[in-house]
Amino acid sequence: MTTLQDCQQRDATDPLGHLRDLFSIPTGVIYLDGNSLGVMPKAAAARAAEVITQEWGTGLIRSWNTAGWFSLPQRLGNRIAPLIGAGPDEVVTTDTTSINLFKVLSAALSIAKQDAPQRRVVVSERSNFPTDLYIAEGLCKERGYTLQLVEPEEIAATLTADVAVLMLTHVNYRTGAMHDMAAVTAAAHAAGALVVWDLAHSAGAVPVDLAGAKADFSIGCGYKYLNGGPGAPAFVWVNPKHADRFWQPLSGWWGHAKPFEFTADYQPAAGITRYLCGTQPIVSMSLLECGLDGFTAAEALGGMAALRTKSLALTDLYIKLVEERCHGFGLGLATPREHAQRGSQVCLTREHDAGGALGSGAFAIVQALIARGVIGDFRAGDGGIHKDILRFGFTPLYIGYCDVWNAVEHLRQVLETEEWKKPEFNQKHAVT
């Protein structure tokens, strides 16, 4: 049986352990929600002050040139590219995940229409992140396509001659289950469909190889594992073979080939730059750069491969300890045990009869843990096959093995004492 001393020894010999010093984590907090919002890099506050007081306050409009503001989307994109298996000048940082999905799904549908106009179906997972489904639903209604939602095991059989685009999130936000990107992409291509990948719960947590998988389009988030801050800009990648085939629909001036010629007609820039739209949020982009510095520091220690090894070790340990120390409290495991099928989170379920009149109790258990300083989050089920989820993300840049031990100890205590039944832990808030 694993002991606290075992975890202390693993922390003491962890070659990545000192990376935690790059981040500001409040005393007494075990932060297991980096898959929703990453922690603050220590350099972020000073960087924000520099951008506001010096670059904006003193440099004023000159800073578009002197501080490099104008090239930030491309510069940050090139820093993200190695984390997702993209080449130089194939990624830009810009806008939000939802907006970027609208761009690339629009492009994918337009290319599919040119190549195979008879294909009128977009396929996605029923448990895909809702904003992805909402964007797809809106585009399908506008363009006369059908959005078909399926369970993961049904994807292969759904790839018929009617399918134009397969749109998936690489790591499922509810369960942490991870698709085999190369295999799924190959199957879709064999069926004649294009593939759009959302990397919001992958980038910075698991190795991704978009080029190796021969993916078509991809978007992702800057404020989860990349630690870019709340509302940090997202990123977009387009396979170079597709990049110049279509004007993305938000044809704003930053995506123009010569934006400062101010021509009346739109002339798209070459390559990925055309996926920019309007003026960028410079302060937010500058903070994202601080988040990416953590991956630069990790590069000398093995980069994403080393981070992935630690991520799997952390999640393996959490699963093992929960099953050893929280047995008998109605907890189940929603996350795959197989490493190849697991992202960087562990999601637990709880049987409804375990909570009695309070339902599954999953929400209240998470709230009781948060009150103790163990911050995870809750995702509601649908009353059917998708159960309530207690969700815990493990960011290997700053989570240690003793964090895992202590988090499980708090969970055990919350369950044993039935602390979660207190009224204050059963009051829903706007954000769960």
N, C-alpha and C positions, 0 to 999 in steps of 0.2 A: 504494500500500500504506500502511495506517495505521501510524504510528510512535508511540513512547512520547512524543515531543514533541507530537504531535497530541493525545494524551490529556491531557498536562499543560496544554495550552492550553484544552482543553474544560473541565477542572476549574477553571481560573482564571477562566473566564467563566460558570460555571454559577450561575444565580441561586438555585438550591436548595442549593448546596454547603455553605453555613454551617449548614444544619440538622443536619449530622453532629455539630456541637459539642454538640447536646442529648443525645448518647448516649455511653455508656462502651464503647469498643471497645479491647480489649487491644492494646498495641503489638506490631507484627509480625503481626497477624491480619488476613486478608482474609475477612470473614464473609459467605458466600454460602449461609446456611442460615436466613435470616429467614422463609422459607416454612414452617419447621418450629418454630423458636423465635426470636422477635425478640430483639434485643440490649437491654441494660438502659438505660433513660433515666437520665441523671445525677441527676435529681431523685428517683429511686425510693428510694435508701437513706435520705435525709433524711426523705422522706415516710413510709416504714415506721417509722422511729424516732419520728416525731411521733405516728403512730397508736398505737404500742405504749406509749410512755412518757408521752405527754400525754393523748391521747383515752381510751385504756384505763387507763393507770396512774393518772392524776389524775382524769379525768372519770368513769371507771367507767361505771356503767349510765346515767348522765345523758347520755352522749355519743350515745345513740340519738337524742336531741333536739338537744342543744347542738352536736354535731359533724355533724349531718345524716346519721348512719348509716342511718336507716330509709328515707330517700328515695334512697339511692345507686343502686338498680337502675333507677329511672326517670331519674335525672339522667344517669347514664352512658349509658343507652339513648338519651336525647335528643342526646347528643354523637355517638353512633355513627350515628344516623338519617340525617344528611346524607351520610355516606359511602356509604350503601347505597340512597339514593333513597327513604327512608321519611319520613313526616310526623311532626310533634311528637306525643309520647305514643303512638307506635305500636311502640316497641321497649323491651324491658327487658333488662338485663344480669343473668344469673343462671345458676347451675348449670353443667353441662358441655355440650359440643356433643352428645354422645350422649344425655344426659338430655333436652335440649331437642328433639332429633329424635324421641325417643319421644313427647313431648308433642304435637308438631305432626302427626306421622304418625298418631297415635291420633285426633286431632281431624279430620284429613282423611278418614280411613277412616270415622269416625262420620258426618260430613257426607255423604260419598258414599253411605253406606248409606241415609241418609234420602232422598236425592234420586234414587238409582239403585241399588236393592238388588241388581239382577242383575249389577252390575259386581263382579268378584271377583279382579281381577288388579292387582298393583303392579309397575310396570316400572322398572328401573334399569339403569345401565351395569354391565357385567361388571367393569370396572376402576374402579368407584367406590371411594371410600375404605372399607376393610373394616368399620370400626365402623358406618357407615351401613347396609351390607348386613346386618350382624349384627342390628342393631336391627330392620330391616325383616323379616328372616327370623323373628325371635322373635314380632313382632306378627302376621305372616301366619299362623304356626302357631297362635297363640292364637285368632285370629279366623276361621280357615278360608279365608284368601286364598292365592293363588298368587303367589310372587315370581318374576318373569320377568327374566332378565338378558340383555342384548343388547350388541352393539358400537354405538358412536356412530352409525355410518351406517345402522343398522337401526332406530333409534328411531322415525322417522316411520312406517314400515310396521307397527310394533308397536302403534300407537295405534288399536286396534280398539274395538268396542263393549263388550268385556269389561273394559277398563282403568278402574280407579277412580282411581288415583293414579300420576303420573309423578314419580319421586324422583331428582334429579340434583345433582351437585356442579358449580357454575358453571365452575370451572377444575379440570381433572383433576389430581390430586395427583402422578400418575406422569409425565405428559407435558407438563403446562402448557397443554394444548389447552383453549380456552375456547368454551363454547356461546354462540350468539346467544340470549340470554335472552328477548327479546321475541318472536322468531320461534318458538322452541320452545314457549313458553307459549301463544302464539296457536294453534299446531297442536294442542296438548293440549286446550285449551278447545274448539276446533272439533270435536274427537273426543269431548267430554263428560267429560274427565278433569280432576282437580285437579293442581296442580303444587307440589312441595316443593323449594326450592332450598337447598343447602348452600353458604354463602359463605366457608368456612374458608380457601380459597386465593384469595379475591377481595378481601374487605373490607380496605381500606387500601392495596391494590396496584393495583386497576383500578376505574374508575368503575362503579358499579352503580345501576340505576334500577328498583327493585322496583315502585314505584307506576306508572311509565311502562310497564313490561312487564305490568302487571295480574296479577302473581304472586299466589299464594294464601297460601303459608307460606314462611318462611325462617328459617334458623338460621346461626350462624357462630361463629368462634373468636376469643378475646381475646388469645392468646399468640403468634400468628404475626406477621402484618404490623402488628397493632395494638400490639405490643411491651408487652403487659401482664404478662409474667413467666410462669415455668413454672406450668402449671395455672391460669392466669388464668381468671376466669369467662367464659362464652360469652354469646351474646345470642340473642334470639328476636324475630321479627316475624311478625305475622299481619295479613293484609288486613283492614281494619276491617269489611268486610261479613261476614267470618266470625267475628270475635273473640268475639261474644256468643252464637254458635250452639251451643257445646259446652263442657261442663266438661272441661278437660284432665284426664287420669287421675290426676295427682299433685296432688290437691286439698288441699294443705297450708295451714297457717294464714296464710302471707304472701299467699296468693292469695284470701283471704277478703275480702268486702266491708267488714267491720268487725272486723278481727282482734282488737282489744282489748275487744270485748264478750264474747269467749269463749263463744259460743253452742255448744250441743251439735251443731247441724246446720250443714252447710256451705252458705254463701251466696256464690257466686262474685262477685268484684269485677267491675266493668264493664271491658270492653276488655282491653288487653294485660296489665294487672296480674294477671288471673286465671292467667296463665302462670307466676307465681312459685309456689314451693312452700314450702320451709322457710327457717329463718334463714340469712341470707347470710354469706359469708366476707368480713368487712369489711376485713381487712388486704389480701387479694388484690384486692378491688375498688378499694381506694384506690390500689394500685400501677398498676392498669389506667388509672386517671385520668391518671397521669403519662405513660403511653404515648400517650394521646389528645391530650396537650398538643402533641405533635409535629405533629399535623394542624391544630391551631389555629394554630400558627406558619406552617404551609404555606399556610393559607387566604389570607393577604395576598400570597402569591406565585403565586396561580393555583389553589390547592387541588388537588383530585384530578385535574383536567385537566392541570395542570403536572406532577404526579407521574407520571401515565400517559405523558406525552410523554417524560419522562426514562427511565422504565422501558423503553419501547420502544427508546430510543436505546442504553441499556446492553445490552439483550439482543441487539439488532441487532449491536452491536460485538462482543459475545462470540462470536456465531455466526460472524461474518466472520473474526475472529482465529483461532478454532479451525480453521476450514477453510483459512486461509492458512498457519498455523504448525504445525499438527498433522496435516497431510495424510500419509496412508500408514501410519497406526497403527490402522486398523480402526474408527475412530470414525464413528458415524452420528448423525443428528439426529432425535430423536423429537418435538420441539416444532414446531408449525406455523411456517412463515416468515411467513404472512399476519398482519398486525397484528390484524385483527379476530378472529382465531382463537387468539391467544396471550395467556396470562396474564403473570406477572412472573417466570417462571423459564425456564431452558433445560435440557433433559434430553438427554443424550447416550447412545447405545447403543454397544456394542462387540461385534463379531462373535466368536462363541465360538472359532473357529479362530485368532483373533489371540492368545488366551490359552493355547492348547494345553492342557496337562495341568491348568492352573490355571483352566480354564473361560474365561469372557469376560475375566477380570481386572478387571472393573468395580469390584467391592468393594475389591480390593487397591489399585487406582489411587486411589480415594477416600481410603483409609486413608493412603496415602503423601502425598497432598496435605494431609490434616489434620495429619500430622506436620510438614509444612512451614509450617503456619499458614494454609492455604487450606481453610476449613471448608465443605464441602458435605455431601451424604449419598448413600446408596446405596439403591435399591429393587430387590428381587429380581424377576426375571421368573418366568414360569410354565412355561418350557420349550417354550412354543408361540409364538403370535403376540406375546405380551407379553414383551419382552426385558428383560434386566438394564438398570438405569438408573443413570447417574451424574447426580445432580440438583443444580442450582445455582439458588438463589433470589437475585433482585436487588431489594433494598428501596431504592427511590429516595430515601428520607429520609436514608440514611447511606452508600450505596455510590457511589463515584466512578469516573470513566473510567480513571484509573491503576490502580485496584483491578482492573478488568477486564483491562487489559494484563498486570499482574503475575500475575494468576491463570492466564492462558493461558500465560505464560512458565513458571510452575511446572509446569503440565500437560505442556508440551512436554518439559521436562527429565525429568520422571518417566517419560514414554514413551520418550524417546531412550536414557536410561541403563538402562531396565528396572528401575528402583529398586523398582517395585511388586512385583517377584518376591521380595523379601526375606521370610523366614518371618514376621516380626512383622506384616507388612501383610496376611497371609492368615489371621489368627486372628480368628474371629468373636467379637463381644461381644454382650451381652444386647440392646443398642440399636444398630441399624445406621443 
